Amino acid sequence: MESLDRKLVHALQIDGRAPFAKIAGVLGVSEHTVARRHQRLRESGVRVRGALNRFRLGHHAWTLRLRCTPDAGPVLAQALAKRPDTFWVHLMSGGTEISCLQQVETADELLLDRLPRRLVDVSAHSILRGFASPGTWRGIACLTEEEEAVLRPDFAYEPPTELTPLDEQLIAVLQADGRAGFAELATKAGTSESTARRRVEHLRKTAVLELQLDADPALFGFATQARVWMRVQPRHLAEVGAALATHPEVYFAAATTGPANLVASVTCRGSGDLYRYQTESIGVLDGVSEFEAAPVLRTLKRAN
């Protein structure tokens, strides 16, 4: 990927709805160039999507690990990817494992009792604290701190409120296209443009609506991905999580319940880099007593 495209991708990661004119000013090119490059990126599979952060509404986030027979893996993964409450659905370990995240209002809503019988093992762990997310992934970072500061949204964050039917309609449109204009949002949601603008801005300020860069890391040269589970001594958990958040290989990391109390998603340029990352980056962290990695065969769903 060309240098200008990488900078544009990083800009969209910082603020997925930043106007092209603002991005152009930071990158030192014309607005027309940014618009043209953005369209080309969309055609290659790089998109901005809105994501509903139900955690901010008091819901619970869980990470699920499912082991199944080889014939059941792809079918089950596809079924999970179609659910509105799941995201980051990975088919792993040659098709015999699935990992996904789920957001539910209560633990009773977990889909464990609705899974097929061809599962070998199921584990579900509540996410207690997030350390890294795709929005903070440093693997594509190439702008200077000053450029990042210009692009970063200047929000005074507000406490979340209950979603209205209009909010849900707006979020549904943004889940398909996070850069949908306010005129399009107003038309599809059946409201005025000013109301659409006000509600979207409110949802962003409350962090109920997140804008996520939806792209395969392989497009940026990171062809090897893995899901990682770590057992960390409790007194070291916060510092290990904070350390992972600084690693360019890590695009998700969170503390969870269960014996493996830290889960992460990592992406490397190849299997050799994954080995080096395990031994030279994770292996030197104090408090990590056990480590397990499962290679990601295919990602069926990213943002929710």
N, C-alpha and C positions, 0 to 999 in steps of 0.2 A: 504494500500500500504506500502511495506517495506521501511525502512529508506533509503537504498541505491537507490531504485527506485525513491523516492521523490527527493533525491539529484540530480539524473540524470535528472529528469523532470525540476528541477530548472535550471540546467546547460543548458539544451536545450532552456529554456525560455530566458536566457541571450544571448546565441549565438546558434541559431538553426543549424548552419553549423560548429560548433567547431569540430575539428578532435577528434575521439575517444581517441587517444593517449593523447591529451591535457586534456580532461575530466578525463581520468583515472588518470593522474598525480595529478589533484586537489582532486579527490575522494579517492586516495590512494589504488586503485585496479588495476587489469590488464586491458589492452586494450581489451582482449578477453571477460572479464566479462562485460565491458561496452557494447560491441557489442551485446552480448547475451541478456543482460537486455534491451537494446534498441529494439531489435527485439520482445521481449516479450511485451514491452510497445506498439509497433505498432499494435500487434495482439489484444491488449485490447482497441485500439481506440485512443491512444496518438500519434499524428503525428506532424511533422513540415511542414508548408506550406508557400509558398511565397505569398505575397499579394502586389498588385500594389497600391501604395499610390498616387492616382490621384490628391490629394490636393497639392502635391509638384509640379504638372505640371500646376497649376493654375485652376484646376477644383474645384467644390463646393461640400461640403458634407452636406447632409440633413438627418434629422431624421424624419421618418414618423410614425404616429399613426393612425391606421385604425380601426374603429368599424364596425362590420358587423353582419348579422344574423348568428345564430349558424351553419346552414347548409353550409354557404359560407366560414367560417373561414379556415378550413383545406385545402380546394381546393385552395383558394386564396393564402394562405401561401406557399403552394408547388409551385405554379406558380411563386411567387416572388423569391423563393429560386433558381429557375432555371435561373434567369436573371444574366448576367455577371456583372451588375453594382450595384447589391444589396448585402448586407452582414448583418450578425447578424439579421437574420429573426426569430422572436419569435412569437409563438402562445400563447396567454395569456388569462387570465380571463375566463377559462372554454371553450375557443374556440371562444369567441365573439370579441376578440381584436387581432390585429397584430401590432407588432412594427418592424421596420427595418431601416437600414441605406442605403443611396444611394449616389453614387458619380456621378456627371454630369458635363459636360463642361459649360453648361448654364442652367439657371432656366427653359428655354423652354423645356428642355429634361426630366423634371420630369414626372413620369409616371401617374400623377393624372388623366389625361384625358383618360387614357386607362384602368381604373379600372372598374369592373362590377358595375351594378346599385344596387346590394344588399347590398351596404355599407350604414351604418347608419350615419357615420360621418368620416371625414378625416381631419387631421391636418398635416402640413409640416412646419418644422422649420430648418433654416439654422444653421449649426454648426459654431460657431465663434472662439472658443478656446477649445482645448483639455486639460484635466488635468490628466486623467488616461486612460490607454489602457490595453488590455490583456498582452502586453509585459512588463508592469510594475506591474501587479497584485501581491500583496504581500501574497495572501492566500496560495501559495505553497512555499514561500520563506523559505529555511532552511539552506542555505550555509552562511558562515561568510562573512563579508564585504571584507576580504582579498581574499577569494576564488572567490567571485564575481568579484573582480578587475582583477584577473588573466584571467578569462573567457571572460570578456567584450571586444568586438572588439575594437581594437585601430585604429580608422579611423580618418583621417583628412577630415572632411566633405567638399563636393564640391557643387557648385550650380547645380541645375538640368538642364538637356538638353532634347530636344525633343526625344521621343522614336523612335528608328529605327525599321524596320520590324524584324531584327534579335533580338533586345531586346524583342519584343513582343513574339517571338517564345520561347526564353529562359524563360521568365516569365511564359508562359503557361505551360512549363514543371515543373517549380518550384512550381506553384500553386498546382500541383498534388503531388509533393514530394519535399519539400524544401531542402532535403539533397541529391538530385540527384547529382552524381559525374560529374566532368567536362567532362569526356569522354562520358558519357551518354548524357549530354547536347549538346556536340558538334555533336554527331551522329544524335540526333533528330532535331537539328536546322540546320544541314547541314553546319557546319563551323569547324574550327580547334579548338583543345582543348585550345590552348593558347588564341585564340580570345574569346572563351566562358568564360574563366577565367577572362580575362581583362574586358569584358562587365559586367559580374555579379558583379565583385568588384566595377566597376564604379556605377552601379545601387544601390549597397548597400551604397556606400559613399555619394551618393546624396539623400539617404533615399527614393528614388522612389520605390525601392524594399525593403519590410519589411519581416522578417521571423517571423511568428507567431506560437505559440504553439496551436494546434487545438486539444482540449480535453474537454470532458464533465466535469465540476467541480464536478459532483457527484462521479467521479472516485476517488477524493481526499477527499470525505466525506462531500462535500457541496451539499446537496440534494435539498435545497430550493433556488430558484432564483426569482428575481423580477426586474421589470423595474420601475424606480422611477423618478417622475417629481417634481421639487421643484420651488417655487417662492421665489427668494432671492432679498433682497434690493440691488440695483446696487452697492452701496459703499461697500457691504460685499461680492460681487460675487467672486472676485479673492481669498479672504482668505477662503471662504467656499469650492471653487473648490480645492484649495491647500490642505485643510484639508482632503477632501474626498480621495485624491490621496494617503494619508498615511494609510487609513483604509484597513485592509486585506480583508474586505468584498467587496470592490469596485474593479471591473475589467474594468469599463469604466465610465468616467465622462466627461462632456463637457458643456460649456456655449452655449446657443442657443438664437435665436430670439424667440419672443412670450411671453405670460404672464408667463408660466412656463419656466423660463430662465436658468435652470440647469437640465440636464438629466443625469441619472446614471443607471448602471446595477450593482446589488448587488447579492451576493451569500452567503448563510448562511448554517449552518449544519441542521437547522430545523426551523419550524415556530416560536418556542419560541425564538430562536436566532435572527430571523428577527424582532420580536417584540422588543427585547432588543436593537437591533441595531438602530431601529427607535427612540426609546425613550431615550436611553442613549448616542448615538453617534450623530445622526442627530439632535435630539431634543434639544441638548445643544448648537448648533452652533448659534452664533449671526447672525441675518439677515434673517434666514429662516422663512418666514411668512406662507407659505402653503406647504403641503407635500401630495403626492399621490403615492401609490404603487400598481402595478398590478402584480400578481403572474404569472410566466412563466410556461405554461403547457408543452411546448416542443420547443426546438430550432431546426429549420430545416436547418439552415445554420449559420456557424460562420464566419471564415475568407473568404475574397472575392477572 
